[in-house]
Amino acid sequence: MLKDITLGQFFPGNTLAHRLDPRTKLLVTVLYIVALFSARSLWGYALLALVLAISVRVSRVKLRSLLRGLKPVLFIIAFTAILNLFYTPGRTLVSFWTLRITYEGMRTAVTMMLRIMLLIMGTFLLTYTTSPIRLTDGMESLLSPLKRIKLPVHELAMMMSISLRFIPTLIEETDKIMSAQKARGADFESGNLFHRAKALIPMLVPLFISAFRRADELATAMECRCYHGGEGRTKLNVLRYEARDYLVLAFFLALAVGIVASEKLGVPARLSALLV
């Protein structure tokens, strides 16, 4: 299960998705999320799924990697779908005991499942195609106007980058600790939920010790290299927008505006009525 958590991983490549400016990818991700949460119809979700499929194809990231990232949240997806399925009022389709399944509940359950899956896969694609260093540079550049109100933009971007960078490392460390304790007779799989949670306590102690030790070593290394924040620092690779960045931004901006406007005007509902 731990090996299925792929957040923070980066897959090097030379595709269009990899060559895009990190600021472009961050803005595109925001526009994608806005469009995703504005969509209310299956037509909107189908369009966003098509755009995501094209993006995955362009980036040459294996679909298996994206689907593997969904495994840790399958329980949340299923639980959300069940709640919406049984507790959404509307036209009753099936009724048993005190529970009933409605047409609106089925529709809401499907759309919520699609929304969560597309959200996770779309945001994971950002980290898969962007290195932590470029993500830091992109976030710092986008947040640079906040420096005027004395916000530590560079430090905030650095903290987010370090957090993403060390997620895979901590997952690997957790897997090693669990394997070592299983070899010594520890049992993490039998018993009810309370017993499983209690069995994880001995694993958390060495994990926290390891995490604090890594943080202390990183802080010492940064101090030895005379790191004093972003003041006066120069960059080896200066970020510059190119024609492809403007084209991609324009496409996703048009996509987000189009979905928001069509949902406000009820275009998908009219289209569905015409087809029916």
C-alpha positions in Angstrom: 0.0 0.0 0.0 2.8 2.4 0.9 4.5 1.8 -2.4 1.4 2.9 -4.2 1.7 6.5 -2.8 3.4 8.3 -5.7 2.9 11.9 -4.6 6.1 13.9 -4.9 7.7 11.6 -7.4 9.3 13.1 -10.6 9.7 11.2 -13.8 12.3 12.8 -16.0 11.6 13.3 -19.7 11.9 15.6 -22.7 8.2 15.9 -23.7 6.2 19.1 -24.2 4.7 18.7 -20.7 8.2 18.5 -19.2 9.5 21.5 -21.2 6.6 23.8 -20.2 7.5 26.6 -17.8 6.6 25.5 -14.2 4.6 28.7 -13.7 2.5 27.6 -16.7 1.9 24.2 -15.2 0.9 25.6 -11.9 -1.6 28.0 -13.5 -2.9 25.3 -15.7 -3.4 23.1 -12.7 -5.4 25.9 -11.0 -7.5 26.4 -14.1 -8.1 22.7 -14.4 -9.3 22.5 -10.7 -11.6 25.5 -11.3 -13.1 23.8 -14.3 -13.4 20.5 -12.5 -15.3 22.0 -9.5 -17.5 24.1 -11.8 -18.6 21.1 -13.9 -22.0 19.7 -12.9 -22.8 17.4 -15.9 -21.4 14.3 -17.3 -20.6 16.2 -20.5 -18.2 18.5 -18.5 -16.5 15.6 -16.8 -16.2 13.7 -20.1 -14.5 16.8 -21.6 -12.1 17.1 -18.7 -11.3 13.4 -18.8 -10.5 13.8 -22.5 -8.2 16.7 -21.8 -6.5 14.8 -19.0 -6.0 11.7 -21.3 -4.4 13.9 -23.9 -2.1 15.5 -21.3 -1.1 12.0 -20.1 -0.4 11.0 -23.6 1.7 14.1 -24.3 3.7 13.7 -21.1 4.3 10.0 -21.7 3.7 9.2 -18.1 2.4 5.7 -17.7 -1.3 5.5 -17.0 -0.4 2.7 -14.5 1.5 5.2 -12.4 -1.5 7.5 -12.2 -3.9 4.7 -11.4 -1.5 3.4 -8.7 -1.7 6.8 -7.0 -5.5 6.3 -6.7 -5.1 3.1 -4.6 -4.5 4.8 -1.2 -7.7 6.9 -1.6 -10.0 4.2 -3.0 -11.7 3.9 0.4 -12.4 7.6 0.5 -13.8 7.5 -3.1 -16.0 4.5 -2.3 -17.2 6.0 1.1 -18.1 9.3 -0.6 -20.0 7.6 -3.3 -22.0 5.5 -0.8 -23.0 8.5 1.2 -24.2 10.4 -1.8 -25.9 7.2 -3.2 -28.1 6.6 -0.1 -28.5 10.1 1.4 -29.3 12.3 -1.6 -33.1 13.1 -1.8 -34.9 12.7 -5.1 -36.8 10.2 -7.2 -36.6 6.8 -5.6 -35.3 3.9 -7.7 -34.7 1.2 -5.1 -35.8 1.1 -1.5 -35.0 -1.4 1.2 -35.3 -1.0 5.0 -34.6 2.6 5.9 -32.3 3.1 2.9 -33.3 4.2 -0.6 -31.4 4.8 -3.8 -32.5 7.8 -5.8 -31.8 8.8 -9.4 -30.2 12.0 -8.1 -28.1 10.0 -5.7 -26.7 7.8 -8.4 -25.9 10.8 -10.5 -24.2 12.6 -7.6 -22.2 9.5 -6.6 -20.9 9.0 -10.1 -20.0 12.7 -10.5 -18.3 12.8 -7.1 -16.2 9.7 -7.9 -15.2 11.2 -11.3 -14.3 14.6 -9.6 -12.1 13.0 -7.0 -10.3 10.7 -9.5 -9.7 13.4 -12.1 -8.6 15.8 -9.4 -6.0 13.4 -8.0 -4.7 12.3 -11.4 -4.5 15.9 -12.7 -2.6 17.2 -9.7 -0.3 14.1 -9.6 0.6 14.8 -13.3 2.0 18.2 -12.2 4.6 16.6 -9.8 5.3 13.7 -12.2 6.5 16.2 -15.0 8.1 18.9 -12.8 11.2 18.6 -10.7 11.0 20.0 -7.1 13.6 22.7 -7.9 11.5 24.0 -10.8 8.4 23.8 -8.8 10.1 26.0 -6.1 11.2 28.5 -8.7 7.7 28.6 -10.3 5.9 29.1 -7.0 8.3 31.7 -5.9 7.9 33.6 -9.1 4.1 33.5 -9.0 4.0 34.5 -5.4 6.7 37.3 -5.8 4.1 40.2 -5.6 3.4 39.1 -2.0 7.0 40.2 -1.1 5.7 43.8 -1.1 3.7 43.0 2.0 6.7 41.4 3.7 5.7 37.8 3.2 8.6 35.3 3.1 7.8 34.0 -0.3 11.1 32.3 -0.9 11.0 30.4 2.4 7.4 29.3 1.8 8.2 28.0 -1.6 11.3 26.2 -0.3 9.3 24.6 2.5 6.6 23.3 0.0 9.4 22.0 -2.3 11.2 20.2 0.6 7.9 18.7 1.8 7.2 17.3 -1.7 10.7 16.1 -2.0 10.8 14.1 1.2 7.3 12.5 0.9 8.8 9.6 -1.2 11.8 9.3 1.2 9.5 9.1 4.3 7.3 6.5 2.5 10.4 4.4 1.7 11.6 4.8 5.3 8.2 3.7 6.7 8.1 0.7 4.4 11.6 -0.4 5.7 10.6 0.0 9.3 7.4 -2.0 8.8 9.3 -4.8 7.0 11.9 -4.9 9.8 9.2 -5.1 12.5 7.3 -7.7 10.6 10.5 -9.8 10.5 10.6 -9.5 14.3 7.0 -10.8 14.6 5.0 -7.6 14.5 1.4 -8.0 13.1 -0.1 -5.0 11.3 -2.9 -6.8 9.4 -4.9 -8.9 11.8 -7.6 -7.7 14.3 -10.1 -4.8 14.1 -9.4 -1.2 13.2 -8.5 -0.3 16.8 -5.9 -3.1 17.1 -4.3 -2.2 13.8 -4.0 1.4 14.8 -2.5 0.4 18.1 0.0 -1.9 16.3 1.2 1.1 14.3 2.3 3.1 17.4 5.7 1.2 17.8 6.4 2.1 14.1 5.7 5.8 14.6 8.5 6.3 17.2 11.4 5.3 14.9 9.7 7.1 12.0 9.5 10.4 13.8 13.1 10.0 15.1 14.3 9.4 11.5 12.3 12.4 10.2 13.7 14.7 12.8 17.2 13.4 12.2 16.9 14.1 8.4 15.5 17.6 9.1 18.4 18.4 11.4 20.9 17.1 8.9 19.3 19.2 6.1 19.4 22.3 8.3 23.0 21.7 9.1 23.9 21.2 5.4 22.1 24.4 4.5 23.9 26.4 7.2 27.3 25.0 6.1 26.6 26.2 2.6 25.8 29.7 4.0 22.1 29.6 3.0 20.3 32.7 4.2 17.1 32.7 2.3 16.4 34.2 -1.1 17.9 37.6 -0.6 20.6 38.3 -3.2 20.4 34.9 -4.7 20.8 34.4 -8.4 19.4 31.5 -10.5 21.3 29.2 -13.0 18.2 28.7 -15.1 16.0 31.8 -15.4 12.4 31.1 -16.1 11.1 32.5 -19.4 7.7 32.1 -21.1 7.7 30.8 -24.6 5.1 30.6 -27.3 4.0 27.1 -26.2 3.4 28.4 -22.7 1.0 31.1 -23.9 -0.8 28.6 -26.2 -1.3 26.1 -23.4 -2.4 28.8 -20.9 -4.9 30.2 -23.5 -6.4 26.7 -24.1 -6.9 25.9 -20.4 -8.3 29.4 -19.7 -10.8 29.0 -22.6 -11.6 25.5 -21.2 -12.3 26.8 -17.7 -14.3 29.8 -18.9 -16.2 27.6 -21.3 -17.2 25.1 -18.7 -18.2 27.7 -16.1 -20.2 29.7 -18.7 -21.9 26.5 -20.1 -22.9 25.3 -16.6 -24.3 28.8 -15.7 -26.4 28.9 -18.9 -27.5 25.2 -18.6 -26.1 24.2 -22.0 -25.3 20.6 -20.9 -28.8 20.0 -19.7 -30.3 21.3 -23.0 -27.9 19.1 -24.9 -28.9 16.1 -22.9 -32.6 16.8 -23.4 -32.1 17.1 -27.2 -30.3 13.8 -27.4 -32.9 12.0 -25.2 
